[in-house]
Amino acid sequence: MSHYEIHGVASLPATPWRNDQGLTRQIAVGHAEDGDTLCWRLSQADLQGDADFSAFPGVERVFTLMSTGPITLSVEGETTWVTRGVSRRFPGEAEVSATLSEGRPEKALNLMVARGQARGEVQILSAAGSLTLPRHHLVAVLVLEGSLVLQDGRTVREMEAILPTTRARSGVQARDGLAHHLGSVHAAGAGSVTVAAVQVLPRTARAIGSGPPAR
C-alpha cells in the first residue's frame, strides 16, 4: 500500500479570494494537536490580473511564483521583482499587491502558517539525475518543471503534488513521514526537474487533511 498520493493541482476545486481578485486551489492543510485549530494551509493562487491580496491577521505567508512571470510584488509599499521559483515571506496583515508585467495570468504557491504555531519553508530544488529532498517535516512536494520519477516507478509531472496519505500520517512520525516513504527520487530520462519542497517545522502541527479553502 502506498503511503503517499499524487494530485494534479489544476484539477482541484477553485474558490474565489475574499476580495474576488483571484482564485485559490487548496492543496493541503494541517491542524494543531487539538485537531481543531488550523496551523497551516498550502494552496495554489491563480492571479488573473493585477490584484490586492486578502488580509490574514495572525498568519505568516510564504509566496512562491510557480509560472513564468515575472511579476512585481508590493509589500507595505516596498516593491520587488519576483521570477519563477522565487519565494517572498511577509505577514498576513501586510498590504500586499501583485502586478503582472506580461499581462497574462500567473500561478503561485501560497503557504500560510499560524504565527506562533509553526514555521513554514519552501525550498526550490533542481537537478538532472538524483534529487535530494529535505529529510524532516516535509509536508508536500510540487513539481514545477519537468517530471520526477519516484522510487516505486511512478512519475510525477509538472504541476502535480505529492502528499502523504492518511495511513502514512498515522503510522509514521510527522517529522519524517513523507521523506521516509518517498525514498530516492530522480528526474525523468535525460532531462532535469525543478520542485518546490514544502516544510512545516512545528511546535504543535500534526495532522494533514482537508479544510475550508484559503482565499
C-alpha positions as CSV (number, residue, x, y, z in Angstrom):
1,M,0.0,0.0,0.0
2,S,1.3,3.4,-1.0
3,H,2.0,5.9,1.8
4,Y,1.6,8.9,-0.5
5,E,-0.7,10.3,-3.2
6,I,-0.2,12.3,-6.4
7,H,-2.7,15.1,-7.1
8,G,-3.0,17.3,-10.2
9,V,-3.2,20.8,-8.8
10,A,-5.2,22.0,-11.8
11,S,-8.0,19.5,-11.1
12,L,-8.6,20.8,-7.5
13,P,-11.7,23.0,-7.0
14,A,-11.1,26.7,-7.4
15,T,-12.6,29.2,-4.9
16,P,-12.6,33.0,-5.3
17,W,-10.5,35.1,-3.0
18,R,-12.2,37.1,-0.2
19,N,-11.7,40.2,-2.4
20,D,-12.7,38.4,-5.7
21,Q,-9.4,39.4,-7.3
22,G,-8.1,35.8,-7.8
23,L,-8.7,32.1,-7.3
24,T,-7.4,29.6,-4.8
25,R,-6.9,25.8,-5.2
26,Q,-6.4,24.3,-1.8
27,I,-3.7,21.5,-1.7
28,A,-3.4,20.6,1.9
29,V,-3.9,21.8,5.5
30,G,-2.5,20.9,8.9
31,H,-4.1,21.2,12.3
32,A,-2.7,21.7,15.8
33,E,-2.7,18.8,18.2
34,D,-6.2,19.6,19.4
35,G,-7.4,18.6,16.0
36,D,-9.5,21.7,15.5
37,T,-7.1,24.7,15.4
38,L,-5.8,25.4,11.9
39,C,-2.0,25.5,11.9
40,W,-1.1,25.8,8.2
41,R,-2.5,25.8,4.8
42,L,-0.9,25.2,1.3
43,S,-2.7,26.3,-1.8
44,Q,-2.2,27.5,-5.4
45,A,-3.2,31.1,-6.2
46,D,-4.4,31.9,-9.7
47,L,-3.6,35.5,-10.4
48,Q,-5.9,36.5,-13.3
49,G,-4.7,40.2,-13.3
50,D,-3.2,42.8,-11.1
51,A,-4.5,42.1,-7.6
52,D,-4.5,43.1,-4.0
53,F,-4.0,40.2,-1.5
54,S,-6.6,39.5,1.2
55,A,-5.5,40.2,4.8
56,F,-5.0,37.3,7.1
57,P,-4.2,38.6,10.6
58,G,-2.0,36.3,12.8
59,V,-0.6,34.4,9.8
60,E,2.9,34.3,8.3
61,R,2.8,33.8,4.5
62,V,5.4,32.4,2.0
63,F,4.6,33.3,-1.6
64,T,6.4,31.4,-4.4
65,L,5.9,32.2,-8.1
66,M,5.2,28.9,-10.0
67,S,4.6,30.2,-13.5
68,T,6.8,32.0,-15.9
69,G,6.5,35.5,-14.5
70,P,8.0,37.9,-13.8
71,I,5.6,39.9,-11.5
72,T,6.1,42.9,-9.3
73,L,5.2,42.2,-5.6
74,S,4.5,45.2,-3.4
75,V,4.6,44.6,0.4
76,E,3.7,47.7,2.5
77,G,4.8,49.9,-0.4
78,E,8.2,48.2,-0.9
79,T,8.3,46.6,-4.4
80,T,10.3,43.5,-5.5
81,W,10.7,41.8,-8.9
82,V,9.7,38.2,-8.5
83,T,10.7,35.5,-11.0
84,R,9.7,31.8,-11.3
85,G,10.8,29.8,-8.3
86,V,11.5,32.9,-6.1
87,S,9.8,33.0,-2.6
88,R,8.9,36.0,-0.6
89,R,7.8,35.9,3.1
90,F,5.5,38.5,4.6
91,P,3.0,38.9,7.5
92,G,-0.7,38.2,6.7
93,E,-1.6,41.6,8.0
94,A,0.6,43.4,5.4
95,E,-0.9,45.4,2.5
96,V,0.3,43.3,-0.5
97,S,-0.4,43.6,-4.2
98,A,0.8,41.9,-7.4
99,T,1.3,43.5,-10.8
100,L,1.6,41.1,-13.8
101,S,4.2,42.6,-16.0
102,E,3.4,40.4,-19.0
103,G,-0.3,40.9,-18.8
104,R,-1.1,37.2,-18.6
105,P,-2.4,35.0,-15.7
106,E,0.2,33.7,-13.3
107,K,0.2,30.9,-10.7
108,A,1.8,31.0,-7.2
109,L,2.3,28.6,-4.3
110,N,0.9,30.1,-1.1
111,L,1.9,28.7,2.3
112,M,0.2,30.2,5.3
113,V,1.2,29.3,8.8
114,A,-0.4,30.4,12.1
115,R,2.0,32.7,13.8
116,G,3.5,31.1,16.9
117,Q,2.3,27.6,15.9
118,A,4.9,26.7,13.3
119,R,7.4,28.0,10.7
120,G,6.9,27.4,7.0
121,E,9.7,26.9,4.5
122,V,9.5,26.5,0.7
123,Q,12.7,25.3,-1.0
124,I,13.1,25.3,-4.8
125,L,15.3,22.4,-5.8
126,S,16.6,21.5,-9.3
127,A,18.6,18.5,-10.6
128,A,19.4,16.4,-13.6
129,G,19.5,12.9,-12.2
130,S,19.1,12.2,-8.5
131,L,17.3,14.8,-6.4
132,T,17.8,15.2,-2.6
133,L,14.7,16.2,-0.7
134,P,14.6,17.8,2.8
135,R,14.5,15.0,5.4
136,H,12.4,16.4,8.1
137,H,8.9,17.9,8.3
138,L,8.3,17.6,4.6
139,V,4.5,18.0,4.0
140,A,4.4,18.3,0.2
141,V,6.4,18.2,-3.0
142,L,5.2,20.1,-6.1
143,V,6.8,19.6,-9.5
144,L,7.2,23.0,-11.2
145,E,9.1,21.9,-14.3
146,G,10.0,18.6,-15.8
147,S,9.0,15.2,-14.4
148,L,10.0,13.4,-11.2
149,V,10.4,9.6,-11.0
150,L,9.6,8.0,-7.6
151,Q,11.2,5.0,-6.0
152,D,8.1,2.9,-6.8
153,G,8.4,3.8,-10.5
154,R,5.5,6.3,-10.6
155,T,6.1,9.6,-12.5
156,V,5.0,12.9,-11.1
157,R,4.5,15.5,-13.8
158,E,4.5,19.3,-14.0
159,M,2.0,20.9,-11.6
160,E,1.3,17.7,-9.7
161,A,1.8,17.4,-5.9
162,I,2.9,14.6,-3.7
163,L,1.1,14.4,-0.4
164,P,1.2,11.8,2.4
165,T,-1.9,9.5,2.8
166,T,-3.9,9.3,6.0
167,R,-2.4,5.9,6.8
168,A,1.2,7.3,6.4
169,R,0.3,10.2,8.6
170,S,-0.9,8.0,11.4
171,G,1.8,5.3,11.1
172,V,4.9,7.4,10.9
173,Q,6.1,10.4,12.9
174,A,5.1,13.6,11.2
175,R,8.7,14.9,11.2
176,D,9.9,12.0,8.9
177,G,6.8,10.6,7.2
178,L,6.8,11.8,3.6
179,A,10.5,11.9,3.0
180,H,10.8,8.4,4.7
181,H,8.3,6.8,2.3
182,L,9.4,8.6,-0.9
183,G,13.0,7.3,-0.6
184,S,15.2,8.1,-3.6
185,V,13.8,10.2,-6.5
186,H,15.2,11.4,-9.8
187,A,14.5,13.4,-12.9
188,A,12.8,11.5,-15.7
189,G,15.1,10.4,-18.6
190,A,18.0,12.7,-19.5
191,G,16.1,15.8,-18.5
192,S,16.1,17.9,-15.4
193,V,13.4,18.6,-12.8
194,T,12.5,21.5,-10.6
195,V,10.3,21.0,-7.5
196,A,9.0,23.1,-4.6
197,A,9.7,21.2,-1.3
198,V,7.3,22.4,1.4
199,Q,8.2,22.0,5.1
200,V,6.3,23.0,8.2
201,L,8.6,23.0,11.2
202,P,6.1,22.9,14.0
203,R,5.6,23.2,17.7
204,T,2.2,21.6,17.6
205,A,1.3,20.9,14.0
206,R,0.5,17.2,13.3
207,A,-2.4,16.4,11.0
208,I,-2.8,16.9,7.3
209,G,-6.2,16.9,5.7
210,S,-9.0,18.9,4.2
211,G,-10.4,22.2,5.5
212,P,-12.0,25.4,4.3
213,P,-10.2,26.9,1.3
214,A,-7.9,29.9,1.8
215,R,-8.6,32.9,-0.3
